[in-house]
Amino acid sequence: MSPKARFILVSLKISLKPLLSAASFRLSVASLMLNERAAWPSVQSKAVAEMKLTSKDLAAGKSMADAQVFNSFGCVGKNISPELTWSGAPEATKSFAIMAYDPDAPTGSGWWHWSVFNIPADASKVATGASGDKKLPAGAVEGHTDFGMSGYGGACPPAGDQPHHYQFTVYALSVDKLPLPETAPAAMVGFYVRANTLAKASVEVTYGR
């Protein structure tokens, strides 16, 4: 190779070096971001999937049985609170709360059908009819529903409406007690519950008439 050609080649290497270095840096950053992004879904899925809720009385996505339907306001049901069993709560859980809600009620704010709080951290279920039979876990408190009373109030959508959705959710909380009386309205219970939630799990059913 002639001295002139060697000089040109060296000059090209020097002039291209910053560009090649920048390109290599960008590729390294892109690779790192892709690797991190690939890890995110599995972490998020794990966090969401840890707590589970099942029920012998509520079949997710199916119509609610008459046993859990209200027995007034034109509805003829048995108004029996459903069995709920949960698992996978975080180790830091100090208590649980249960909320039942109809987002489709024509009120502008939905309709609260059940609120239970101060459920001990060692509890993992409530039995069928526990609300009416006063057989909730020791220390548990039932707040007021939108029916204006404490205890479970079953589904009772307006006649002719499309089937409403009823969301039963168990919350794992970071405090052992909420500073609320049994006369606390469900919206207030919901505020305190959400402010102290570590994890939650839900079952949703429908009902129409």
N, C-alpha and C positions, 0 to 999 in steps of 0.2 A: 504494500500500500504506500502510495506517495505521501510525502510529508504534508502536502496540501489537503489530500483526502483525509488523512488522520486528524488534521486540525479541524476540518468540517465536522467529522464524526464526534469528536470530543465536544465541540461547541454545541451540537444538537443534544447530546446527553445532558450537558449542563443546563441548557434552556428548557428541556422537557422534564427535568427532575422535579421542580416544584409542582408541575401539573400532575405528574404521576403520583407524587406523595399525597397531594390533595385528593386525587381520585381514590387512592388506597384508603385514606382516612374516611372518606364518605362511604365507601363500601363496608368498612369495619363498623361504622356507626349504624348503617342500615341493617347489617347482619345482627348486631346486638339488639336493635329495636325489634326485629322480627322474632328473635329468640325469646325476648321478654314478652312480646305480645302473644306468642304461642303458649306461654305459661299461664297467662291471665285467665282464660276460660276455665281451665282445670281448677284453679284456686277458687274462682267465683262459684263454680258449680259445686265444689265441695262445701263451701260455706252455706249455700242455699240448701243443699241436700241433707245437711247434718240433722236438722230437726224435722221430725215427721209426725203427722197426725192422722189417725185412722178412727173409724167409728163403725160399730155394728148396726147403728140405726140410720146412718146417712151414707148413701152411695154417691160418691163424687160424680157430678154431672147428671145425675138422675133426679127424678121428682121426689120431693119429700113425702114421706108416709103420713097418713092421717093422724098417726099417733103423735107427731110433732107439730100438728096444725093447731092454731088457736081455737078456743071454744066460745067465742063471743064475736061481736061486731059482724054478725052474719055468717061467721065461719063455724063449722061443726067438726071439731077435732077433739083429741084427748089432751092436748097441751102438755105432753110429757117431754121433759128435757132429754136430749139424746145422750147416749154413751159416747165418751171421747177418751181416746188413749193416745198418749204422746211419748216420744222418745228422742234421744239425741240432743238434749238441751246442753248448752255450754256449761262447763264446770263451775263457772262463776255465778250461775243462777242462784238467786236467793228466794225467789217466789215465782208463782205463775199467775196469769190472768186469762180469762176466757171472755171473748166478745162475739156476739152474733149480730149480724148487720144485713139489712136489705138496702142496697144502693139504688134500687129501682122505685122505691116508694115515692109517690107524687107529692113530696113535701118540700122539695128543694134541698133537703139535707139528709135524705134517706130515712131509715127507721131502725132504731136499736131494739133488738129482741131479747138480749141477755147480756149481763155483765157480771162477772165474778172476779174478785181480786183477793189478794192475800192468801192464795193457795200455797201451802208449804212446799218448799223446794224438793222434799222427798216424795211428793205425790207424782203419779204418772197417769192418772185416769180419774174420770168421774163416771159413776154408774148411771144407767138409764133411770130417769125419774129422780135423780139426786136432788134436784131443785125443789120439787113439790114435796118430797119425802124428808127434806131437811137432812140429807145424808151426804152433803158435800164434805170434802176433807176438813178436818178440824182447823178452825181459825178462818176459813174462807168466808168472805162477805159478798152478798149479792146487792149490786146497786140497782137504782130504778131504771126501768126500761121506758120506751116511749109510750107504753100503755099507762104509765103513771104509777107503777108499783114495782116492788122488788120481786125478783124471781124470773123464771123463764116465761116468755110470752111467744107462742108459736106463730107460724106464718099465717097471714090473713091479708092477702092483696085485694084490691078492689075487683069486684066481679067484672069480667070482660077484658081485664088487662092481659097483655102478653105475660107469660110466666115470669115471675120475679126471681132474682138470684139471691140466695141466702148464704152468707159467708160466715162460717164458724172458724174462729182463729184462736189458737192458744199462744200466748206470749211468755217467753222466758224473761224475767226481769232482774235487774241488778240490785234491787232493794227488797228487803223482806216484808215490808208493809207499805201500803199507800196511805197517806194521811186523809182518808175519806170516810164518811159515815155510810151506812146502808141506804140512806136517802139520796146519795150523790147521783145526779143524772148521768146517763151513759156517756154523754159528750165530755163531761168533766173526767169521768173515769178514763175514757179514751185518751184524753190529753196527758194525764199522768202515766198511763200505760206506755204510750209512745215515747215519752220523755225518758223512760227507763228500760226500753226494750233492748235485749241482747240478741234475741233470735225469735222467730215465729214460724208457725206452720198452720195451714188452713185446709178446710174441706168446704167446697161450694156445691150446693144443691139448688134445685129450682122448685117453684110451686106456682100454679095458677088455677083460677076457677071461673 
